[in-house]
Amino acid sequence: MTPALRIRLARRHGGLSQAALAAAVGVQRSAVSHWEGNPGKSPSAAHLREIALVTGVQFEWLATGRGKMTLTTEVEMDSIAAADALLVDDPLELRLIGAFRDSPVRARAPLVEVVEQLAQRRVGRPRNT
């Protein structure tokens, strides 16, 4: 099975249109069309990860064709990336993280820059990065 077909099957498994998948991944609808085309263009590993998360399929299956397409309950719980885990007690910090994760991928960098600028004004000195 081709990568393009796996992407199409994953999208359909998730009940998404090309436009909805594109919005969830943070790309144009035409990118999804190219990924699903024949011959398909390959999405980046980051986009494959987003597609797998959004559609509820195994990343390994989506990327390589190996394994099962869908996640079992046990695998789903074990496959939560450490970066996606929420270890936050502060409700305001939780809201900020939620807003970041809910924003489109291309809007995340500007969102962080705005927050950093606000923090800089509040503290009165630039943050070292």
Contacts in CASP RR format, 6 or more apart in sequence:
PFRMAT RR
TARGET T0000
AUTHOR 0000-0000-0000
METHOD contacts of the structure
MODEL  1
MTPALRIRLARRHGGLSQAALAAAVGVQRSAVSHWEGNPGKSPSAAHLRE
IALVTGVQFEWLATGRGKMTLTTEVEMDSIAAADALLVDDPLELRLIGAF
RDSPVRARAPLVEVVEQLAQRRVGRPRNT
1 65 0 8 1.000
2 38 0 8 1.000
2 40 0 8 1.000
3 35 0 8 1.000
3 40 0 8 1.000
3 42 0 8 1.000
3 63 0 8 1.000
4 35 0 8 1.000
4 36 0 8 1.000
4 37 0 8 1.000
4 38 0 8 1.000
4 39 0 8 1.000
4 40 0 8 1.000
5 36 0 8 1.000
6 61 0 8 1.000
6 62 0 8 1.000
6 65 0 8 1.000
6 69 0 8 1.000
7 32 0 8 1.000
7 35 0 8 1.000
7 36 0 8 1.000
7 43 0 8 1.000
7 51 0 8 1.000
7 62 0 8 1.000
8 36 0 8 1.000
9 57 0 8 1.000
9 69 0 8 1.000
10 51 0 8 1.000
10 52 0 8 1.000
10 55 0 8 1.000
10 56 0 8 1.000
10 57 0 8 1.000
10 62 0 8 1.000
10 69 0 8 1.000
11 17 0 8 1.000
11 18 0 8 1.000
11 21 0 8 1.000
11 32 0 8 1.000
11 36 0 8 1.000
11 51 0 8 1.000
11 55 0 8 1.000
13 55 0 8 1.000
13 56 0 8 1.000
13 57 0 8 1.000
13 69 0 8 1.000
13 70 0 8 1.000
14 54 0 8 1.000
14 55 0 8 1.000
14 56 0 8 1.000
15 55 0 8 1.000
16 24 0 8 1.000
16 54 0 8 1.000
16 55 0 8 1.000
18 29 0 8 1.000
18 32 0 8 1.000
18 33 0 8 1.000
18 36 0 8 1.000
19 29 0 8 1.000
19 32 0 8 1.000
21 32 0 8 1.000
21 51 0 8 1.000
21 54 0 8 1.000
21 55 0 8 1.000
22 28 0 8 1.000
22 29 0 8 1.000
22 31 0 8 1.000
22 32 0 8 1.000
23 104 0 8 1.000
24 50 0 8 1.000
24 54 0 8 1.000
25 31 0 8 1.000
25 32 0 8 1.000
25 47 0 8 1.000
25 50 0 8 1.000
25 51 0 8 1.000
25 54 0 8 1.000
25 105 0 8 1.000
26 50 0 8 1.000
26 104 0 8 1.000
26 105 0 8 1.000
26 106 0 8 1.000
27 47 0 8 1.000
27 105 0 8 1.000
31 43 0 8 1.000
34 40 0 8 1.000
34 41 0 8 1.000
35 41 0 8 1.000
35 42 0 8 1.000
35 43 0 8 1.000
43 51 0 8 1.000
45 63 0 8 1.000
48 59 0 8 1.000
48 62 0 8 1.000
48 63 0 8 1.000
49 59 0 8 1.000
50 105 0 8 1.000
51 57 0 8 1.000
51 62 0 8 1.000
52 58 0 8 1.000
52 59 0 8 1.000
52 62 0 8 1.000
56 70 0 8 1.000
56 71 0 8 1.000
57 69 0 8 1.000
57 70 0 8 1.000
57 71 0 8 1.000
58 67 0 8 1.000
58 68 0 8 1.000
58 69 0 8 1.000
58 70 0 8 1.000
58 71 0 8 1.000
58 75 0 8 1.000
58 79 0 8 1.000
59 79 0 8 1.000
60 66 0 8 1.000
60 67 0 8 1.000
61 67 0 8 1.000
61 68 0 8 1.000
61 69 0 8 1.000
71 79 0 8 1.000
86 94 0 8 1.000
86 97 0 8 1.000
88 94 0 8 1.000
88 97 0 8 1.000
96 115 0 8 1.000
99 111 0 8 1.000
100 108 0 8 1.000
100 111 0 8 1.000
100 112 0 8 1.000
103 111 0 8 1.000
116 127 0 8 1.000
119 127 0 8 1.000
120 126 0 8 1.000
120 127 0 8 1.000
END
